[in-house]
Amino acid sequence: MYAITLLFASLLNIIINDTTRLTYADARALFESRNQLLKAAKEKIVVTHADLVSSELLPNPQISANGSFINIFTNPVDYSSAQTAVRLDQILTVGPKRSFRISEAEHSYKKAIADYNDFHIQLLLEMKELFIEAAYAELELQLATENHTLISNIIKASEERLRVGDIGEMEFKELSLDEAQYVIDEDEARQNLVNAISKLKTMLGLEASQPVKVYYDFNRAAKIDTLIMPESTAVEIAFENRQDLKSLNEEVRATEFRLKFAHAAIVPDLDVGLELDRQGPGFQNTIGGGLSLSIPLFNRNQDEIERAKATLKVDEASLENLKLQIRNEVMSAYSNYKLSLKALKSFFPDLMNSAAAVREMSMKSYLSGNIGLVNFLQAERVYIDAVKSYYRALFGVERDRIVLEKAVGTELPEEGE
């Protein structure tokens, strides 16, 4: 109860107080409580549970009452030869049909739960991917804004150099024209961020007017020394956690019991009746009873048996195909994640500080007249390309990790957990 209270307090802090800070933990809490697709999917479990309840119900007894041999054309009405009968009938299930029907419904219910769990984890990881994309867009905008600010400061400083004659007017114009590309880059980065945040808001059930700023530490990817598990372990985790595999397994089991029920249905159920009769003129009570059943002479449920057999073969083939698909998905995702980590490790340590130091030296050299505009802009482009490549490498690790999590069907523990 205390944990639930903290969760709702966190949500209220994010939404009501117009808090813009949104970590992944915040986003996940919003997703679990506000995503409408998740709520709709959960109701499907209730529908399937109703089928389970139905399978456990017994047929209702049937009561009937009849009167006959009453002469209504006499005055008074002649009841002397009247006959009345009250009958109670109950159908009794013969054999294990009811248990087979319940078992089929139980596995169908478990399949519905697995389907929901599969939808839940895949939608959660899709939300996580949108969150990472929004965080990456924040990084790109931060870099574009920083670059635009720097070139604007350089232009302001160059105005003084132009005034005293350190640089020519043509060089100053080239610098001013180059600023236009920085403006375009910043505008594109801002638009990418708006689009990414918009998709994330939809996933989290937030209004378009809700201000959101995401926070994520991409640098944690650079701290990963090795893969968190060997490839064989990743495959084992997938077979243990993939909910679509569990769903198909339960479907196979449900079809097996459907086939058993089809065979058992050949034996007809009994209709047992008990009757109380009263007949004039003595109107003595007499009791009788009877049994009735259909004779499986022509219809021996051949159609349902054939249908269930064919369905079972289809389900079993689909199950084997899914197992093969899971192995290939895990191996492909694992390989891509491994390559992403390798690409990230190709950047030398402390790249950002080194790149910033080189940029600072280049800017000072240009402002002091030690290097020309061409060399300065070339150094600036080298810095921007290096930082962008590093950011892409960080994003690539996170993106491919999510793809691997989708393949294994669960979120992977962080380094050291």
C-alpha positions in Angstrom: 0.0 0.0 0.0 2.9 2.4 0.8 4.5 1.6 -2.6 1.2 2.4 -4.4 0.9 5.7 -2.5 4.4 6.7 -3.5 3.6 5.8 -7.2 0.5 8.0 -7.3 2.4 10.8 -5.5 5.0 10.6 -8.2 2.5 10.7 -10.9 0.7 13.7 -9.4 4.0 15.5 -9.0 4.7 15.0 -12.7 1.3 15.9 -14.1 -0.5 18.2 -11.7 2.4 20.3 -10.7 3.4 20.7 -14.3 6.8 19.1 -13.7 8.8 18.9 -16.9 11.5 16.5 -15.7 10.8 13.0 -17.0 13.2 10.2 -16.3 12.7 6.7 -17.6 11.3 5.6 -14.2 8.7 8.5 -14.4 7.8 7.5 -18.0 7.3 3.9 -17.0 5.0 4.9 -14.2 2.9 7.0 -16.5 2.8 4.3 -19.1 1.6 1.7 -16.6 -1.2 3.9 -15.3 -2.3 5.9 -18.4 -1.8 4.0 -21.6 -5.2 3.3 -23.0 -4.1 0.4 -25.3 -2.8 -1.4 -22.3 -6.1 -0.9 -20.4 -8.1 -2.3 -23.4 -5.8 -5.3 -23.7 -6.3 -6.1 -20.0 -10.1 -6.3 -20.5 -9.6 -9.2 -23.0 -8.4 -11.4 -20.1 -11.8 -10.8 -18.4 -13.6 -11.9 -21.5 -11.7 -15.1 -21.6 -12.2 -15.7 -17.9 -15.9 -15.6 -18.6 -15.4 -18.5 -20.9 -13.7 -20.4 -18.1 -16.5 -19.7 -15.8 -19.0 -20.9 -18.4 -17.1 -24.2 -18.9 -17.5 -25.0 -15.2 -21.2 -24.4 -15.1 -23.6 -27.4 -15.0 -26.8 -27.5 -17.1 -29.8 -26.3 -15.2 -32.6 -28.7 -14.3 -35.9 -28.3 -16.2 -39.3 -28.5 -14.5 -42.5 -28.9 -16.4 -46.2 -29.1 -15.3 -49.1 -30.5 -17.4 -52.9 -30.9 -16.9 -55.3 -32.9 -19.1 -58.8 -34.5 -19.3 -60.5 -31.5 -17.8 -63.9 -30.8 -19.2 -64.3 -27.0 -19.3 -67.7 -27.1 -21.1 -69.7 -28.3 -18.1 -71.0 -26.2 -15.3 -69.3 -26.6 -12.9 -66.1 -27.7 -14.7 -65.6 -31.4 -14.5 -62.3 -32.4 -12.9 -63.3 -36.0 -12.2 -61.1 -37.5 -14.9 -58.4 -34.8 -14.6 -54.7 -35.8 -14.9 -51.8 -33.6 -13.7 -48.1 -34.3 -14.1 -45.1 -32.5 -12.6 -41.8 -33.5 -14.2 -38.2 -32.7 -13.3 -35.4 -33.4 -15.9 -31.7 -33.1 -15.5 -29.0 -33.7 -18.0 -26.0 -35.8 -16.7 -22.7 -35.5 -18.4 -21.3 -39.0 -19.1 -17.6 -39.5 -19.2 -14.8 -36.9 -18.8 -16.3 -34.4 -21.2 -16.8 -31.7 -18.5 -13.2 -32.0 -17.3 -11.9 -31.8 -20.9 -14.0 -28.7 -21.5 -12.7 -27.1 -18.3 -9.1 -27.9 -19.1 -9.5 -26.4 -22.6 -10.9 -23.2 -21.1 -8.2 -23.1 -18.5 -5.5 -23.2 -21.2 -7.3 -20.7 -23.3 -7.4 -18.4 -20.2 -3.7 -18.9 -19.7 -3.2 -18.1 -23.3 -5.1 -14.8 -22.9 -2.8 -13.9 -19.9 0.3 -14.7 -22.0 -1.1 -12.6 -24.9 -1.6 -9.7 -22.5 1.9 -10.1 -21.0 3.4 -10.2 -24.5 1.5 -7.1 -25.6 2.6 -5.4 -22.3 6.3 -6.1 -22.6 6.4 -5.2 -26.3 4.5 -2.0 -25.8 6.7 -1.2 -22.8 9.8 -1.6 -24.9 8.3 0.4 -27.7 7.7 3.2 -25.1 11.3 2.8 -23.9 12.5 3.2 -27.5 10.5 6.3 -27.9 11.9 7.6 -24.7 15.5 6.9 -25.9 14.7 8.6 -29.2 13.4 11.7 -27.4 16.5 11.8 -25.2 18.7 11.4 -28.2 16.8 14.3 -29.9 17.5 16.4 -26.8 21.3 15.6 -27.2 21.2 16.6 -30.8 19.4 19.8 -30.1 21.8 20.6 -27.3 24.8 20.1 -29.6 23.1 22.2 -32.4 22.3 25.0 -30.0 25.8 24.9 -28.6 27.3 25.1 -32.1 25.0 27.9 -33.2 25.9 29.9 -30.0 29.6 29.4 -30.7 29.5 30.5 -34.3 27.4 33.5 -33.3 30.0 34.5 -30.7 32.7 34.0 -33.3 30.9 36.4 -35.6 30.5 39.0 -32.9 34.2 38.7 -32.1 35.1 38.9 -35.9 33.2 42.2 -36.2 35.9 43.8 -34.1 38.6 42.1 -36.2 37.0 43.3 -39.4 36.8 46.8 -37.9 40.6 46.9 -37.2 41.5 45.2 -40.4 42.6 41.8 -39.1 40.2 40.0 -41.5 38.8 41.0 -44.8 35.1 41.7 -45.6 34.9 38.6 -47.8 36.1 36.3 -45.0 33.5 37.9 -42.6 30.7 37.3 -45.1 31.8 33.7 -45.5 31.6 33.3 -41.8 28.1 34.9 -41.7 26.9 32.7 -44.5 28.2 29.6 -42.7 26.1 30.6 -39.7 23.0 29.9 -41.8 23.8 26.1 -41.8 24.0 26.2 -38.1 20.6 27.8 -37.9 19.2 25.1 -40.2 20.8 22.4 -38.1 19.3 23.8 -34.9 15.8 24.2 -36.4 15.9 20.6 -37.7 17.1 19.3 -34.3 14.3 21.2 -32.6 11.7 19.8 -35.0 13.0 16.3 -34.5 12.7 16.8 -30.7 9.1 18.1 -31.0 8.2 15.0 -33.1 9.9 12.6 -30.7 8.3 14.2 -27.6 4.9 14.1 -29.4 5.1 10.4 -30.0 6.2 9.8 -26.4 3.3 11.9 -25.0 0.8 9.8 -27.0 2.3 6.6 -25.6 2.2 8.0 -22.0 -1.3 9.3 -22.3 -0.2 13.0 -21.8 -1.9 16.0 -23.3 -0.1 17.8 -26.1 0.0 20.9 -24.0 1.9 19.1 -21.2 5.5 20.4 -21.2 8.0 17.5 -21.1 11.8 17.3 -20.9 13.4 13.9 -20.8 16.5 13.1 -18.9 18.7 10.1 -19.7 22.3 9.2 -19.0 23.6 7.9 -22.4 27.1 7.8 -20.9 26.2 4.7 -18.9 26.6 2.8 -22.2 30.2 3.8 -22.4 30.8 2.2 -19.0 29.7 -1.3 -20.2 32.9 -3.4 -20.4 31.5 -6.7 -21.7 28.2 -8.2 -22.9 25.9 -8.9 -20.0 25.6 -12.6 -20.9 26.8 -15.1 -23.5 24.7 -15.7 -26.6 23.5 -19.2 -25.4 22.2 -17.6 -22.2 20.3 -15.0 -24.2 18.5 -17.8 -26.1 17.6 -19.6 -22.9 16.2 -16.3 -21.4 14.1 -15.9 -24.6 12.6 -19.4 -24.3 11.9 -18.8 -20.7 10.4 -15.3 -21.0 8.9 -14.9 -24.5 5.2 -14.6 -23.8 4.2 -15.3 -27.5 5.9 -18.7 -27.1 3.9 -19.3 -23.8 0.7 -18.3 -25.6 1.3 -20.7 -28.4 2.2 -23.5 -26.0 -1.1 -22.9 -24.2 -3.0 -22.8 -27.5 -1.5 -26.2 -28.3 -2.6 -27.6 -24.9 -6.1 -26.1 -25.4 -6.4 -27.8 -28.8 -5.3 -31.1 -27.4 -8.2 -31.0 -24.9 -10.5 -29.8 -27.6 -9.6 -33.0 -29.5 -10.1 -35.1 -26.4 -13.5 -33.5 -25.9 -14.5 -34.2 -29.5 -13.7 -37.9 -29.0 -15.5 -38.0 -25.7 -18.6 -36.3 -27.1 -19.4 -39.4 -29.1 -20.8 -40.9 -25.9 -24.2 -39.2 -25.4 -25.3 -37.5 -22.2 -28.1 -38.9 -20.1 -31.4 -37.0 -19.6 -32.8 -38.2 -16.3 -36.4 -37.4 -15.4 -38.5 -37.8 -12.3 -42.3 -37.4 -12.5 -45.2 -37.0 -10.1 -48.7 -37.8 -11.5 -52.2 -37.3 -10.1 -55.2 -38.8 -11.9 -58.9 -38.7 -11.1 -61.3 -39.7 -9.9 -59.2 -41.0 -7.0 -56.3 -38.5 -7.4 -53.7 -40.7 -5.9 -50.1 -39.6 -6.2 -47.9 -41.8 -8.4 -44.2 -41.4 -9.0 -42.4 -42.3 -12.2 -39.1 -41.6 -13.9 -37.2 -42.2 -17.1 -33.9 -42.0 -19.0 -33.3 -40.7 -22.5 -30.3 -40.4 -24.7 -29.4 -40.0 -28.3 -28.0 -43.0 -30.2 -24.7 -42.1 -32.0 -25.6 -44.0 -35.1 -25.0 -41.4 -37.9 -23.4 -38.5 -36.1 -20.4 -39.5 -34.2 -18.9 -36.0 -34.1 -16.7 -36.8 -37.0 -16.5 -33.2 -38.1 -15.3 -31.8 -34.8 -12.7 -34.6 -34.5 -11.3 -33.9 -37.9 -11.3 -30.1 -37.3 -9.5 -30.5 -34.0 -6.9 -32.8 -35.4 -6.1 -30.4 -38.2 -6.0 -27.4 -35.9 -3.6 -29.3 -33.6 -1.2 -30.0 -36.5 -1.3 -26.3 -37.5 -0.6 -25.2 -33.9 2.3 -27.6 -33.5 3.8 -26.5 -36.7 3.4 -22.9 -35.8 5.1 -23.6 -32.4 8.1 -25.2 -34.0 8.4 -22.3 -36.5 8.2 -19.7 -33.6 11.0 -21.5 -31.7 13.2 -21.2 -34.8 12.2 -17.6 -35.3 13.0 -16.8 -31.7 16.5 -18.3 -32.0 17.2 -16.3 -35.2 15.8 -13.1 -33.6 18.0 -13.4 -30.5 21.1 -14.3 -32.5 20.6 -11.3 -34.8 19.8 -8.9 -32.0 22.7 -10.2 -29.9 25.1 -9.8 -32.8 24.0 -6.2 -33.6 24.2 -5.2 -29.9 27.7 -6.7 -29.8 28.7 -4.7 -32.9 27.2 -1.5 -31.4 29.3 -2.0 -28.2 32.4 -2.6 -30.3 31.7 0.6 -32.3 31.4 2.6 -29.1 34.6 1.2 -27.7 36.4 2.3 -30.9 36.2 5.9 -29.6 39.1 6.7 -27.4 38.4 7.5 -23.7 37.6 11.0 -22.7 36.7 11.9 -26.3 34.3 14.7 -25.4 36.8 16.6 -23.2 39.5 16.1 -25.9 37.2 17.3 -28.6 36.2 20.3 -26.6 39.8 21.2 -25.9 40.7 21.0 -29.6 37.7 23.2 -30.4 38.8 25.7 -27.7 42.3 25.9 -29.1 41.0 26.3 -32.7 38.7 29.1 -31.6 41.5 31.0 -29.8 43.9 30.5 -32.7 41.4 31.9 -35.1 40.5 34.9 -32.9 44.2 35.6 -32.4 44.9 35.4 -36.1 47.1 32.3 -36.0 44.9 30.3 -38.3 42.5 31.4 -41.1 38.8 31.0 -41.5 39.1 27.8 -43.6 41.2 26.1 -41.0 38.9 27.2 -38.2 35.7 26.0 -40.0 37.5 22.7 -40.9 38.4 22.2 -37.2 34.8 23.0 -36.2 33.4 20.5 -38.6 35.8 17.8 -37.4 34.6 18.6 -33.8 30.9 18.4 -34.8 31.3 15.2 -36.8 33.3 13.6 -33.9 30.7 14.5 -31.3 27.7 13.5 -33.6 29.4 10.1 -34.3 29.9 9.5 -30.6 26.3 10.4 -29.8 25.2 8.1 -32.6 27.3 5.3 -31.1 25.8 5.8 -27.7 22.3 5.9 -29.2 23.1 2.8 -31.2 24.0 0.8 -28.1 20.8 1.8 -26.4 18.6 1.1 -29.5 20.2 -2.3 -30.1 19.9 -3.2 -26.5 16.1 -2.6 -26.7 16.0 -4.7 -29.8 17.7 -7.5 -27.9 15.2 -7.0 -25.0 12.4 -7.4 -27.5 14.0 -10.6 -28.8 14.4 -12.2 -25.3 11.0 -10.9 -24.1 12.1 -9.0 -21.0 14.1 -6.0 -19.9 17.7 -6.9 -19.2 19.4 -6.0 -15.9 21.8 -3.1 -15.9 25.5 -3.5 -15.4 26.2 -4.7 -11.9 22.6 -5.6 -11.1 
